[in-house]
Amino acid sequence: MAGTETETPEGRCGFELRPEDVGVEPDSKWNVRNSAICCWRPVWQEHEEMGRCIWHANVDEKPANELLARRMDIPERLDGAILRSVDPENRLSFAGCGLYGATFDSVNLQNAGFPNADLRNATFSGATLRNATFSGADLRNASFPHADLRGATFSDTILWTAEFPNADLRNTSFLRAGVEHMTFLDADLRNASFHRADVVCTTFPDADLRNASFHRAILLMTEFPDADLRNAAFPDAYLIATEFPATDLERADFSDAHLEQEDFSGANAVGASFRHANLQEAVFARADLRGATFTSALLYETEFTDARIDARTTFSDPPTTFYDSITSRPGCVYEENPRSAEQLPDEVEPLEAAQWVYRRLEALHEDNALPEAARAFHNSEEAVERASGEPRTDDA
């Protein structure tokens, strides 16, 4: 980044970040909004002809010992700083620093600290950032292509429109982070944690999310096309307009999650758990649900068109296949829990919803050649029909 040419005393850097340096259109409010300042650090001795300090000199492989010597132990403004191919031996910290538009390409900053730093529009291409800390940092529009971020921490971080293409994010923590309008293309997010994060308008195309955790996270208009979510966990998560097209959800955990109207069409959900989840109006068309668990799930108006189940797929506790149709029958949450009425549309009564669920599950088991289980749900539907006085209809 070239910076502006300003009237500065001889021997001073004079760098000032320009709008074009960070790919934004210049306007009259640039200096006010970004508090742009001119760097008055001394020109770097080894590169006086360049007229820049050690942070803004556009050269590679700057001596780590000199960078450490010139890094103050307090927050400072280093907007537009350039670090390439640098290895400061795990001792460099940028806590609270202004690093707007900075370049950290191919650097080795393992265990480095960036807490509460301003890293808007910064780039970390090919950087090694294992166990680095970004807690409380502002990473809007930052980019981490091919970066190694294993074990990094992004707690309480603003990550709007940041990008992590092909990044290694294994064991990374996004605790309470604002993950908005982001792309994790081909990213390795195995064992990553998004606990209580706000994940908004974000995509995970072809991402590896095995064993990742979204515990109590909010996911709004988020997509996981062709992502690998085997053994991923979404307990108590709240999902709105989120899609899992052709996603591998084998043994994923959605217990107690809010999944109303979510689309799982074509997903591989073998062995997945949806215990106590709200799945009203969710879509499982053509999904593979063999061995999946739906115990106490809210299933009113849930679509199972052409879904695949087997004798291990559980909709009641104990499993439906163990019922003696003469002495017992499967139940559902609408019949067993009066509070389930709070989750239903105003015009729908719990027994009406229970009747709909039993009828739909009867048809689902018939479609998958499971006649005994289908008969058990038929018995449950008839019992509810007698209790409610509502005749059977064929609108399942």
N, C-alpha and C positions, 0 to 999 in steps of 0.2 A: 504494500500500500504506500503510495507516494506521499499522501498528506499535502497540506497547503504550504505554499511558500510565504512565510510571514517575515516581518521586520523584527528580527531577534538579534541580540548582541552576538558578537563574534564568539565562537566556541560553544554556543548553545544549540540544542537540537532543532527547535522550531517546528516540530511535527504537530499537525492538527488534523484530526480525523475529518474526512469529507464525506458527504452523503454517498457519492459514487463509490467510495471505498467499501461500503457495506451494501451496495446494490439497491439503494433507495433514491427516489426522486428528491432533488433539493427543493426546499421551500423556505419561506421567510421565517419559519418557526424552528428551523433545525437547531440553531445554537441555544435557543431558549429551552426547547424540549429535551435536548441531550446534554445541555451544559458543556458544550464542546470547549476544550481548553487547549492552549498551546504548550507544548512540552519545553521546559527550560532546563532540562538536565544537560550536563556537559556532554559535548561530542565525545564519542567513544575514541579513545586514544589510538587504537590500531586502525581506525577507519575514519580519520579526520576529513579525508577528501570527500567522504559521503555526506558529511554534515549532519549526522544523526547520532543519537545516544545508543547505548548498547541494546536497548529494548526496541528501538525503531529502525535500526540499521537493517537493510534488506539483504542479509547474508545468512548463510547456513553455518551450522556447527559453531555457535558462539561458545566460548569457554565457560563451562559450568561454574567454575570458581569465581569468575568475574560477575556472572549473573547473581550468584549468591551474595557476593560482597555488595552489590548495588541494590539488592532488594531490601527495602526498609522493613522493619518489624511492625509496621502499622499499615492500615489500608491506604493505598495510593492509586492515582489515576494512571493506568497503563493502556488506555484505549489505543487500538491499532498496533499493539505490540506484535513483534514477529519472532517466533521461536521455531526453528526447524532443526531436526536431527540433533536435538540437545538431550543430554543425560545428566541431570543435576544430582544424581545419586540419592534420590528419594528425600531430599532435604528442602525442596522449594515449596513455599506456601504462598497462596494468593488470597488469603482470607479477607473478605470485605473489599477487595480491589475492584476498580473499574477496568474491565477488559473488553469493552464494546468493540466488536469487529477484530478481535485479536486472532492471530494465526498460530496454531500449535500443531503443525504438521510433522508427522514422524518423530515426535518427541517421546522420550521415556520419562513419564511422570507418575510412576507407581507410587501409591500412598500419598500423592500430592493433595493439598487441601485447597478447595475453592469455596468454602462456606460463605454464603451471603455475597458472593461476587457477582458483578454485572457482566455476564458473558453473552449478551445479545449479539447475534450474527457472528459469533466466534466459530472458527473451524478447527476440527481436531482430526484431520484426515490421516489415517494410519497411525494414530497415536496409541501409545501404551499407557493406559490409565487404570491399571489393576488396583483395586482397593482405594481409588481416589474418592474424595469426599466433595460432593456438590450440594450439600444440605443448605436449603434456603437461597440458592443461587437463582439468578434470572437467566434462563437459557433459551429465551425466545429466538427463533430463527437460527439457532446454533446447528451445526452439522458435524456428525461423527462417522463419516464413511470409513468402513474397514477398521474402526478403532477397537482396541482390546480394552473392554470395560469390566472385565470379570471382577465381581465383588465390589463394584463401585456403589456409592450411596447417593441417591437423589431425593432424600427426604425433604418434604415441604418445598420442593423446587418448582419453578414455573418453566414448563417445557413446551409452550405453545409453538406450533409449527416447526419444532426441532426435527431433525432427520437422523436416523440411525441405520442407513443401508449397509447390509453385510457386516454390521457391528457384532462383536462378541460381548454379550451382556449377561453371561451366566452368573447366577447368584447375586445379581444386582438388585438393590432396593429402591423402589419408587414410593416409599411410604408417604401417604398424604400428598403426593405430587400432583400438579396440574398438567395432565397429559392431554393436550388439545391440538387437534388438526395436525397430527403427527403421522409419520410413516416409518414402519419398522420392516422394510423390505428385506427378506432373507436374513433377518437378524436372528442370532442365537440367544434366546431368552430362557434357556433351561434353568429352572429353579429360581427365576426372578420373582420378586415380590412387588405387587401393586396394592398392598394392603391400604385400604381406605383412600385410594387414589381416585381422582376424577378423570376418567378416560373418555374424552369427548371427540367425536368426528375423527377418530384415529383408525388407521388400517394396519393390519399385521399380515400382509400377503406373503405366503410361503415361509412364515416365521416358525422357528422351532420353540414352542412354548411348553415343552414337556415338564411336568412338575411345577409349572409356574403357579403363583397364588394371586388371586384377585379377591381375597377375603374382605368383605364389606366394602368393596369398591363400587363406584357408580360408573356404569358404561352406557354412554349415550351415543347412538348413531355410529357405533363402532363395528368394524368388519374384520373377519378372520378368514379370508378366502384362501383355501388350500393350506391353512396353517396346521401345525401338529400340536394338538392340545392334549395329548395322552397324559393321563394322571394329573391334569391341571385342576386347580381347586377354585370354585366360585362360591364358597359358603357365605350366606347372608348378603350376597352381591345384589345390586339393583340394576337390571339391564333394561334399557329402553331403545327400541328400534335398532337392536344389535343383530347382526347376521352371522351365521356360521355355514356358508355355502361350501359343500364338499369338504367339510372340516373333519379331522380325525379327533374325536372326543372319547376315544376308548378309555374307560375307567375314570373319566373326569367326574368331579364332584360338584354338583349344583345344589347341595342340600340347603333348604331354607332360602333359596334365592328367589328373587322376584323376576319371573321370566314371561310375564303376560305378553301375548302377541309376538313372542320372539320366533324367529324362523330357523329351524334345524333341518330344513329339507336336504335330503341326500347325505346327511352327516353319518359318520360311523360313531355311534354311541354305545357300542358293545360294553357291557359292564358298567356303564355310567350310573351315577346316583342322582336322582331328583327327589329325594325324600323331603317331604314337607314344603316343596317348592310351589310357587304360584305359576301354573302353566296354562291358565285360562286363555283360550284363543291362540295358544302357541301352535306351531305347525311342525309336524314330524313326517311330512310326506316323503316316502321312499327312504326313510331313515332306517338304519340297522340298529335295533334296540334289543338284540339278544342279550339276556343276562342283566338288563338295566333294571333299576329299582325306582318305583314311583309310589312307594308307601306314603300315605297321607298327603299326597300331592293334590292340588286343586286342578281338576281336569275338565271343568265345564267348557264346552265348545272347543276343546283341543282337537286338532286334526291329526289323524293317524293314517291317512290315505296311503295304501300300498306300503305301510311300514312293516318291517320284519321283526317278529318277536319269537321267543321259544319258551319252553317250559320253565326256564330260569328267570324270565322276565316277571317281575313282581309288582303287582298293583295293590296288594293287601298284605297284612301281616297276621298269621303266617301266610306263605305263598298259596296262591289260588289252587294249585294242583293238589294240595293236601286236604281240601275240604271234602267232607261227606255231605253230598247234596241233600240227604234226608235230615240230618241233625244240625247242620251249620251252613253258613254261606259267607262269602266275602262282603266286606263293608267298604265304604268310602267316607272321606272326611265330611262331606255335606250331610250325611245321615248321622254320623257319630259325634260331630262337634257343632253345637249351635252357633258358635262364634264365626263359623265359616260364612254365615249369611252376610257378614260385613264385607266380604270380598266379591259378592255377586251383584249383578245389576239390580236396581231397585225393584224391577218387575218380576224377578225370578226368586222363587222360594227354594230353600235348601233341599226339600224332598223332590222338588221338580228337577233341580240340578243333579241330585243323586240318581234319579231315574234316567236322565239323559246319559250320565256317565256309565251306568251299568249296561244300558242298551248299546252304547258305542263300544264298550269293552267286550261285550258278547260278540258283536260283529267282528271286532279285531281278532279275537281268538279263533272264531270260525274261519276267517280268511287265512289264518296260519295253521290250520289243521290241528287245533287244540280243542276238541269237542267237549272234554270234561270241564275244562275251565270256562268255556263258553256257556255250558249248562249252569255252572255255578253263578255266573253273573246274570243269567236269565232268571234264576231263582231269586236273586237279590232284587232285580227290577220288579218282579211280580210282587214281592213282599212290600216294596215301597209303594207300588201302585195301590195295593190294598190299604195301606196306611194313609195314603193321601187322598184316595178316592179319585185320582186322575187316571183316565184310561190310557193305555199304551198308544203311542203314535209312531209312525215309521219315518221320522225325520232325522235319524242318526246319520 
